[in-house]
């Protein structure tokens, strides 16, 4: 009997799907956000990202 294969009539356990963690980063300045994005792009990870800011806080005077 092969222990790797389930016996006839038994169900194999479903494998859990690994999910990537959510990362939340808060910053007070646009420059800090741009630095984080630059460093993130240097890594091998390719995850979707969104940048949320109010227009008043995102505009450079």
PDB file with SEQRES, HELIX, SHEET and CRYST1 records, atoms N, CA, C and O in Angstrom:
SEQRES   1 A   61  UNK UNK UNK UNK UNK UNK UNK UNK UNK UNK UNK UNK UNK          
SEQRES   2 A   61  UNK UNK UNK UNK UNK UNK UNK UNK UNK UNK UNK UNK UNK          
SEQRES   3 A   61  UNK UNK UNK UNK UNK UNK UNK UNK UNK UNK UNK UNK UNK          
SEQRES   4 A   61  UNK UNK UNK UNK UNK UNK UNK UNK UNK UNK UNK UNK UNK          
SEQRES   5 A   61  UNK UNK UNK UNK UNK UNK UNK UNK UNK                          
HELIX    1 AA1 UNK A   30  UNK A   42  1                                  13    
HELIX    2 AA2 UNK A   55  UNK A   58  1                                   4    
CRYST1    1.000    1.000    1.000  90.00  90.00  90.00 P 1           1          
ATOM      1  N   UNK A   1       0.833  -1.168   0.000  1.00  0.00           N  
ATOM      2  CA  UNK A   1       0.000   0.000   0.000  1.00  0.00           C  
ATOM      3  C   UNK A   1       0.888   1.246   0.000  1.00  0.00           C  
ATOM      4  O   UNK A   1       1.855   1.312   0.759  1.00  0.00           O  
ATOM      5  N   UNK A   2       0.578   2.219  -0.828  1.00  0.00           N  
ATOM      6  CA  UNK A   2       1.358   3.445  -0.929  1.00  0.00           C  
ATOM      7  C   UNK A   2       0.780   4.494   0.032  1.00  0.00           C  
ATOM      8  O   UNK A   2      -0.376   4.887  -0.126  1.00  0.00           O  
ATOM      9  N   UNK A   3       1.560   4.958   1.030  1.00  0.00           N  
ATOM     10  CA  UNK A   3       1.017   5.909   2.007  1.00  0.00           C  
ATOM     11  C   UNK A   3       0.765   7.299   1.417  1.00  0.00           C  
ATOM     12  O   UNK A   3       0.043   8.090   2.023  1.00  0.00           O  
ATOM     13  N   UNK A   4       1.338   7.619   0.250  1.00  0.00           N  
ATOM     14  CA  UNK A   4       1.168   8.943  -0.332  1.00  0.00           C  
ATOM     15  C   UNK A   4      -0.186   9.108  -1.008  1.00  0.00           C  
ATOM     16  O   UNK A   4      -0.704  10.222  -1.081  1.00  0.00           O  
ATOM     17  N   UNK A   5      -0.762   8.031  -1.498  1.00  0.00           N  
ATOM     18  CA  UNK A   5      -2.042   8.096  -2.188  1.00  0.00           C  
ATOM     19  C   UNK A   5      -3.159   7.704  -1.232  1.00  0.00           C  
ATOM     20  O   UNK A   5      -3.021   6.743  -0.475  1.00  0.00           O  
ATOM     21  N   UNK A   6      -4.278   8.452  -1.263  1.00  0.00           N  
ATOM     22  CA  UNK A   6      -5.396   8.058  -0.398  1.00  0.00           C  
ATOM     23  C   UNK A   6      -6.020   6.768  -0.890  1.00  0.00           C  
ATOM     24  O   UNK A   6      -6.020   6.473  -2.086  1.00  0.00           O  
ATOM     25  N   UNK A   7      -6.552   6.006   0.049  1.00  0.00           N  
ATOM     26  CA  UNK A   7      -7.220   4.764  -0.321  1.00  0.00           C  
ATOM     27  C   UNK A   7      -8.504   5.066  -1.066  1.00  0.00           C  
ATOM     28  O   UNK A   7      -9.056   6.163  -0.978  1.00  0.00           O  
ATOM     29  N   UNK A   8      -8.957   4.084  -1.790  1.00  0.00           N  
ATOM     30  CA  UNK A   8     -10.198   4.226  -2.534  1.00  0.00           C  
ATOM     31  C   UNK A   8     -11.334   4.535  -1.568  1.00  0.00           C  
ATOM     32  O   UNK A   8     -11.516   3.844  -0.565  1.00  0.00           O  
ATOM     33  N   UNK A   9     -12.100   5.585  -1.882  1.00  0.00           N  
ATOM     34  CA  UNK A   9     -13.236   5.932  -1.043  1.00  0.00           C  
ATOM     35  C   UNK A   9     -12.923   6.962   0.026  1.00  0.00           C  
ATOM     36  O   UNK A   9     -13.837   7.419   0.711  1.00  0.00           O  
ATOM     37  N   UNK A  10     -11.654   7.345   0.194  1.00  0.00           N  
ATOM     38  CA  UNK A  10     -11.322   8.381   1.171  1.00  0.00           C  
ATOM     39  C   UNK A  10     -11.002   9.672   0.433  1.00  0.00           C  
ATOM     40  O   UNK A  10     -10.504   9.658  -0.693  1.00  0.00           O  
ATOM     41  N   UNK A  11     -11.290  10.758   1.073  1.00  0.00           N  
ATOM     42  CA  UNK A  11     -11.027  12.061   0.459  1.00  0.00           C  
ATOM     43  C   UNK A  11      -9.684  12.587   0.939  1.00  0.00           C  
ATOM     44  O   UNK A  11      -9.326  12.457   2.109  1.00  0.00           O  
ATOM     45  N   UNK A  12      -8.954  13.182   0.012  1.00  0.00           N  
ATOM     46  CA  UNK A  12      -7.698  13.819   0.386  1.00  0.00           C  
ATOM     47  C   UNK A  12      -8.017  15.144   1.075  1.00  0.00           C  
ATOM     48  O   UNK A  12      -8.990  15.812   0.723  1.00  0.00           O  
ATOM     49  N   UNK A  13      -7.204  15.519   2.048  1.00  0.00           N  
ATOM     50  CA  UNK A  13      -7.413  16.781   2.748  1.00  0.00           C  
ATOM     51  C   UNK A  13      -7.099  17.934   1.800  1.00  0.00           C  
ATOM     52  O   UNK A  13      -6.085  17.900   1.102  1.00  0.00           O  
ATOM     53  N   UNK A  14      -7.949  18.946   1.769  1.00  0.00           N  
ATOM     54  CA  UNK A  14      -7.648  20.100   0.911  1.00  0.00           C  
ATOM     55  C   UNK A  14      -6.450  20.860   1.468  1.00  0.00           C  
ATOM     56  O   UNK A  14      -6.321  21.035   2.680  1.00  0.00           O  
ATOM     57  N   UNK A  15      -5.582  21.304   0.578  1.00  0.00           N  
ATOM     58  CA  UNK A  15      -4.398  22.037   1.005  1.00  0.00           C  
ATOM     59  C   UNK A  15      -4.768  23.494   1.248  1.00  0.00           C  
ATOM     60  O   UNK A  15      -5.557  24.077   0.505  1.00  0.00           O  
ATOM     61  N   UNK A  16      -4.194  24.070   2.287  1.00  0.00           N  
ATOM     62  CA  UNK A  16      -4.434  25.475   2.576  1.00  0.00           C  
ATOM     63  C   UNK A  16      -3.646  26.328   1.590  1.00  0.00           C  
ATOM     64  O   UNK A  16      -2.484  26.050   1.292  1.00  0.00           O  
ATOM     65  N   UNK A  17      -4.290  27.351   1.101  1.00  0.00           N  
ATOM     66  CA  UNK A  17      -3.635  28.262   0.172  1.00  0.00           C  
ATOM     67  C   UNK A  17      -2.936  29.352   0.978  1.00  0.00           C  
ATOM     68  O   UNK A  17      -3.547  29.983   1.840  1.00  0.00           O  
ATOM     69  N   UNK A  18      -1.671  29.566   0.696  1.00  0.00           N  
ATOM     70  CA  UNK A  18      -0.924  30.592   1.402  1.00  0.00           C  
ATOM     71  C   UNK A  18      -1.284  31.958   0.832  1.00  0.00           C  
ATOM     72  O   UNK A  18      -1.356  32.130  -0.385  1.00  0.00           O  
ATOM     73  N   UNK A  19      -1.505  32.908   1.698  1.00  0.00           N  
ATOM     74  CA  UNK A  19      -1.812  34.260   1.260  1.00  0.00           C  
ATOM     75  C   UNK A  19      -0.726  35.206   1.747  1.00  0.00           C  
ATOM     76  O   UNK A  19      -0.108  34.989   2.789  1.00  0.00           O  
ATOM     77  N   UNK A  20      -0.513  36.239   0.982  1.00  0.00           N  
ATOM     78  CA  UNK A  20       0.487  37.231   1.348  1.00  0.00           C  
ATOM     79  C   UNK A  20      -0.075  38.141   2.437  1.00  0.00           C  
ATOM     80  O   UNK A  20      -1.277  38.401   2.477  1.00  0.00           O  
ATOM     81  N   UNK A  21       0.785  38.614   3.305  1.00  0.00           N  
ATOM     82  CA  UNK A  21       0.301  39.519   4.354  1.00  0.00           C  
ATOM     83  C   UNK A  21      -0.034  40.894   3.782  1.00  0.00           C  
ATOM     84  O   UNK A  21       0.530  41.306   2.768  1.00  0.00           O  
ATOM     85  N   UNK A  22      -0.941  41.589   4.427  1.00  0.00           N  
ATOM     86  CA  UNK A  22      -1.234  42.980   4.075  1.00  0.00           C  
ATOM     87  C   UNK A  22      -0.296  43.865   4.872  1.00  0.00           C  
ATOM     88  O   UNK A  22      -0.118  43.673   6.075  1.00  0.00           O  
ATOM     89  N   UNK A  23       0.298  44.827   4.203  1.00  0.00           N  
ATOM     90  CA  UNK A  23       1.211  45.753   4.865  1.00  0.00           C  
ATOM     91  C   UNK A  23       0.607  47.148   4.774  1.00  0.00           C  
ATOM     92  O   UNK A  23       0.259  47.613   3.689  1.00  0.00           O  
ATOM     93  N   UNK A  24       0.485  47.804   5.906  1.00  0.00           N  
ATOM     94  CA  UNK A  24      -0.026  49.169   5.960  1.00  0.00           C  
ATOM     95  C   UNK A  24       1.109  50.067   6.435  1.00  0.00           C  
ATOM     96  O   UNK A  24       1.735  49.801   7.460  1.00  0.00           O  
ATOM     97  N   UNK A  25       1.363  51.118   5.690  1.00  0.00           N  
ATOM     98  CA  UNK A  25       2.436  52.037   6.032  1.00  0.00           C  
ATOM     99  C   UNK A  25       1.856  53.443   6.061  1.00  0.00           C  
ATOM    100  O   UNK A  25       1.225  53.878   5.097  1.00  0.00           O  
ATOM    101  N   UNK A  26       2.062  54.141   7.141  1.00  0.00           N  
ATOM    102  CA  UNK A  26       1.561  55.510   7.269  1.00  0.00           C  
ATOM    103  C   UNK A  26       2.729  56.479   7.313  1.00  0.00           C  
ATOM    104  O   UNK A  26       3.756  56.209   7.934  1.00  0.00           O  
ATOM    105  N   UNK A  27       2.558  57.600   6.651  1.00  0.00           N  
ATOM    106  CA  UNK A  27       3.613  58.596   6.609  1.00  0.00           C  
ATOM    107  C   UNK A  27       3.003  59.992   6.585  1.00  0.00           C  
ATOM    108  O   UNK A  27       1.860  60.178   6.167  1.00  0.00           O  
ATOM    109  N   UNK A  28       3.773  60.956   7.035  1.00  0.00           N  
ATOM    110  CA  UNK A  28       3.290  62.340   7.033  1.00  0.00           C  
ATOM    111  C   UNK A  28       3.700  63.089   5.774  1.00  0.00           C  
ATOM    112  O   UNK A  28       3.111  64.123   5.457  1.00  0.00           O  
ATOM    113  N   UNK A  29       4.707  62.587   5.043  1.00  0.00           N  
ATOM    114  CA  UNK A  29       5.193  63.336   3.882  1.00  0.00           C  
ATOM    115  C   UNK A  29       5.194  62.481   2.624  1.00  0.00           C  
ATOM    116  O   UNK A  29       5.304  61.256   2.676  1.00  0.00           O  
ATOM    117  N   UNK A  30       5.068  63.162   1.497  1.00  0.00           N  
ATOM    118  CA  UNK A  30       5.126  62.510   0.193  1.00  0.00           C  
ATOM    119  C   UNK A  30       6.504  61.892  -0.024  1.00  0.00           C  
ATOM    120  O   UNK A  30       6.614  60.801  -0.584  1.00  0.00           O  
ATOM    121  N   UNK A  31       7.554  62.582   0.416  1.00  0.00           N  
ATOM    122  CA  UNK A  31       8.913  62.092   0.221  1.00  0.00           C  
ATOM    123  C   UNK A  31       9.127  60.743   0.909  1.00  0.00           C  
ATOM    124  O   UNK A  31       9.770  59.861   0.341  1.00  0.00           O  
ATOM    125  N   UNK A  32       8.607  60.574   2.098  1.00  0.00           N  
ATOM    126  CA  UNK A  32       8.749  59.301   2.806  1.00  0.00           C  
ATOM    127  C   UNK A  32       8.027  58.179   2.070  1.00  0.00           C  
ATOM    128  O   UNK A  32       8.538  57.063   1.983  1.00  0.00           O  
ATOM    129  N   UNK A  33       6.842  58.471   1.540  1.00  0.00           N  
ATOM    130  CA  UNK A  33       6.104  57.464   0.773  1.00  0.00           C  
ATOM    131  C   UNK A  33       6.889  57.074  -0.475  1.00  0.00           C  
ATOM    132  O   UNK A  33       6.983  55.890  -0.799  1.00  0.00           O  
ATOM    133  N   UNK A  34       7.452  58.050  -1.175  1.00  0.00           N  
ATOM    134  CA  UNK A  34       8.208  57.734  -2.392  1.00  0.00           C  
ATOM    135  C   UNK A  34       9.450  56.909  -2.069  1.00  0.00           C  
ATOM    136  O   UNK A  34       9.836  56.051  -2.863  1.00  0.00           O  
ATOM    137  N   UNK A  35      10.084  57.147  -0.926  1.00  0.00           N  
ATOM    138  CA  UNK A  35      11.237  56.341  -0.521  1.00  0.00           C  
ATOM    139  C   UNK A  35      10.825  54.894  -0.266  1.00  0.00           C  
ATOM    140  O   UNK A  35      11.533  53.968  -0.662  1.00  0.00           O  
ATOM    141  N   UNK A  36       9.703  54.701   0.383  1.00  0.00           N  
ATOM    142  CA  UNK A  36       9.216  53.346   0.665  1.00  0.00           C  
ATOM    143  C   UNK A  36       8.930  52.614  -0.642  1.00  0.00           C  
ATOM    144  O   UNK A  36       9.274  51.440  -0.781  1.00  0.00           O  
ATOM    145  N   UNK A  37       8.311  53.287  -1.591  1.00  0.00           N  
ATOM    146  CA  UNK A  37       7.994  52.662  -2.879  1.00  0.00           C  
ATOM    147  C   UNK A  37       9.270  52.283  -3.617  1.00  0.00           C  
ATOM    148  O   UNK A  37       9.346  51.201  -4.198  1.00  0.00           O  
ATOM    149  N   UNK A  38      10.271  53.156  -3.604  1.00  0.00           N  
ATOM    150  CA  UNK A  38      11.549  52.845  -4.260  1.00  0.00           C  
ATOM    151  C   UNK A  38      12.196  51.611  -3.644  1.00  0.00           C  
ATOM    152  O   UNK A  38      12.685  50.744  -4.369  1.00  0.00           O  
ATOM    153  N   UNK A  39      12.204  51.522  -2.335  1.00  0.00           N  
ATOM    154  CA  UNK A  39      12.803  50.364  -1.669  1.00  0.00           C  
ATOM    155  C   UNK A  39      11.994  49.099  -1.926  1.00  0.00           C  
ATOM    156  O   UNK A  39      12.561  48.021  -2.102  1.00  0.00           O  
ATOM    157  N   UNK A  40      10.700  49.224  -1.947  1.00  0.00           N  
ATOM    158  CA  UNK A  40       9.825  48.078  -2.222  1.00  0.00           C  
ATOM    159  C   UNK A  40      10.098  47.517  -3.614  1.00  0.00           C  
ATOM    160  O   UNK A  40      10.129  46.300  -3.797  1.00  0.00           O  
ATOM    161  N   UNK A  41      10.294  48.387  -4.585  1.00  0.00           N  
ATOM    162  CA  UNK A  41      10.534  47.941  -5.966  1.00  0.00           C  
ATOM    163  C   UNK A  41      11.894  47.276  -6.136  1.00  0.00           C  
ATOM    164  O   UNK A  41      12.110  46.567  -7.119  1.00  0.00           O  
ATOM    165  N   UNK A  42      12.805  47.487  -5.212  1.00  0.00           N  
ATOM    166  CA  UNK A  42      14.117  46.837  -5.265  1.00  0.00           C  
ATOM    167  C   UNK A  42      14.041  45.370  -4.854  1.00  0.00           C  
ATOM    168  O   UNK A  42      14.956  44.601  -5.147  1.00  0.00           O  
ATOM    169  N   UNK A  43      12.975  44.977  -4.187  1.00  0.00           N  
ATOM    170  CA  UNK A  43      12.833  43.600  -3.725  1.00  0.00           C  
ATOM    171  C   UNK A  43      12.314  42.714  -4.848  1.00  0.00           C  
ATOM    172  O   UNK A  43      11.918  43.205  -5.905  1.00  0.00           O  
ATOM    173  N   UNK A  44      12.319  41.427  -4.616  1.00  0.00           N  
ATOM    174  CA  UNK A  44      11.822  40.475  -5.613  1.00  0.00           C  
ATOM    175  C   UNK A  44      10.311  40.291  -5.519  1.00  0.00           C  
ATOM    176  O   UNK A  44       9.722  39.613  -6.361  1.00  0.00           O  
ATOM    177  N   UNK A  45       9.681  40.876  -4.519  1.00  0.00           N  
ATOM    178  CA  UNK A  45       8.235  40.736  -4.345  1.00  0.00           C  
ATOM    179  C   UNK A  45       7.494  41.648  -5.310  1.00  0.00           C  
ATOM    180  O   UNK A  45       7.892  42.794  -5.517  1.00  0.00           O  
ATOM    181  N   UNK A  46       6.437  41.150  -5.891  1.00  0.00           N  
ATOM    182  CA  UNK A  46       5.613  41.935  -6.803  1.00  0.00           C  
ATOM    183  C   UNK A  46       4.167  41.841  -6.361  1.00  0.00           C  
ATOM    184  O   UNK A  46       3.390  41.047  -6.892  1.00  0.00           O  
ATOM    185  N   UNK A  47       3.824  42.643  -5.405  1.00  0.00           N  
ATOM    186  CA  UNK A  47       2.471  42.675  -4.878  1.00  0.00           C  
ATOM    187  C   UNK A  47       1.794  43.957  -5.334  1.00  0.00           C  
ATOM    188  O   UNK A  47       2.452  44.973  -5.554  1.00  0.00           O  
ATOM    189  N   UNK A  48       0.479  43.902  -5.473  1.00  0.00           N  
ATOM    190  CA  UNK A  48      -0.220  45.151  -5.800  1.00  0.00           C  
ATOM    191  C   UNK A  48      -0.160  46.109  -4.616  1.00  0.00           C  
ATOM    192  O   UNK A  48      -0.133  45.687  -3.459  1.00  0.00           O  
ATOM    193  N   UNK A  49      -0.139  47.403  -4.924  1.00  0.00           N  
ATOM    194  CA  UNK A  49      -0.118  48.382  -3.844  1.00  0.00           C  
ATOM    195  C   UNK A  49      -1.010  49.557  -4.199  1.00  0.00           C  
ATOM    196  O   UNK A  49      -1.256  49.841  -5.371  1.00  0.00           O  
ATOM    197  N   UNK A  50      -1.479  50.220  -3.187  1.00  0.00           N  
ATOM    198  CA  UNK A  50      -2.303  51.414  -3.346  1.00  0.00           C  
ATOM    199  C   UNK A  50      -1.783  52.478  -2.400  1.00  0.00           C  
ATOM    200  O   UNK A  50      -1.389  52.185  -1.271  1.00  0.00           O  
ATOM    201  N   UNK A  51      -1.784  53.705  -2.867  1.00  0.00           N  
ATOM    202  CA  UNK A  51      -1.363  54.821  -2.036  1.00  0.00           C  
ATOM    203  C   UNK A  51      -2.584  55.693  -1.805  1.00  0.00           C  
ATOM    204  O   UNK A  51      -3.211  56.170  -2.752  1.00  0.00           O  
ATOM    205  N   UNK A  52      -2.911  55.893  -0.553  1.00  0.00           N  
ATOM    206  CA  UNK A  52      -4.077  56.691  -0.191  1.00  0.00           C  
ATOM    207  C   UNK A  52      -3.622  57.952   0.528  1.00  0.00           C  
ATOM    208  O   UNK A  52      -2.855  57.889   1.489  1.00  0.00           O  
ATOM    209  N   UNK A  53      -4.095  59.085   0.060  1.00  0.00           N  
ATOM    210  CA  UNK A  53      -3.776  60.350   0.709  1.00  0.00           C  
ATOM    211  C   UNK A  53      -4.816  61.377   0.301  1.00  0.00           C  
ATOM    212  O   UNK A  53      -5.429  61.281  -0.762  1.00  0.00           O  
ATOM    213  N   UNK A  54      -4.997  62.341   1.153  1.00  0.00           N  
ATOM    214  CA  UNK A  54      -5.889  63.428   0.761  1.00  0.00           C  
ATOM    215  C   UNK A  54      -5.123  64.347  -0.179  1.00  0.00           C  
ATOM    216  O   UNK A  54      -3.898  64.440  -0.093  1.00  0.00           O  
ATOM    217  N   UNK A  55      -5.823  65.017  -1.062  1.00  0.00           N  
ATOM    218  CA  UNK A  55      -5.152  65.887  -2.031  1.00  0.00           C  
ATOM    219  C   UNK A  55      -4.441  67.039  -1.333  1.00  0.00           C  
ATOM    220  O   UNK A  55      -3.403  67.506  -1.803  1.00  0.00           O  
ATOM    221  N   UNK A  56      -4.987  67.494  -0.228  1.00  0.00           N  
ATOM    222  CA  UNK A  56      -4.351  68.586   0.514  1.00  0.00           C  
ATOM    223  C   UNK A  56      -3.002  68.148   1.071  1.00  0.00           C  
ATOM    224  O   UNK A  56      -2.052  68.931   1.075  1.00  0.00           O  
ATOM    225  N   UNK A  57      -2.908  66.915   1.538  1.00  0.00           N  
ATOM    226  CA  UNK A  57      -1.662  66.418   2.110  1.00  0.00           C  
ATOM    227  C   UNK A  57      -0.680  65.965   1.044  1.00  0.00           C  
ATOM    228  O   UNK A  57       0.524  65.953   1.302  1.00  0.00           O  
ATOM    229  N   UNK A  58      -1.140  65.594  -0.140  1.00  0.00           N  
ATOM    230  CA  UNK A  58      -0.261  65.059  -1.171  1.00  0.00           C  
ATOM    231  C   UNK A  58       0.374  66.147  -2.030  1.00  0.00           C  
ATOM    232  O   UNK A  58       1.356  65.876  -2.721  1.00  0.00           O  
ATOM    233  N   UNK A  59      -0.153  67.360  -2.007  1.00  0.00           N  
ATOM    234  CA  UNK A  59       0.360  68.445  -2.849  1.00  0.00           C  
ATOM    235  C   UNK A  59       1.569  69.082  -2.176  1.00  0.00           C  
ATOM    236  O   UNK A  59       1.542  69.411  -0.990  1.00  0.00           O  
ATOM    237  N   UNK A  60       2.630  69.249  -2.962  1.00  0.00           N  
ATOM    238  CA  UNK A  60       3.828  69.918  -2.456  1.00  0.00           C  
ATOM    239  C   UNK A  60       3.701  71.413  -2.724  1.00  0.00           C  
ATOM    240  O   UNK A  60       3.387  71.813  -3.845  1.00  0.00           O  
ATOM    241  N   UNK A  61       3.937  72.230  -1.727  1.00  0.00           N  
ATOM    242  CA  UNK A  61       3.824  73.680  -1.893  1.00  0.00           C  
ATOM    243  C   UNK A  61       5.160  74.271  -2.224  1.00  0.00           C  
ATOM    244  O   UNK A  61       5.272  75.484  -2.402  1.00  0.00           O  
TER     245      UNK A  61                                                      
END                                                                             
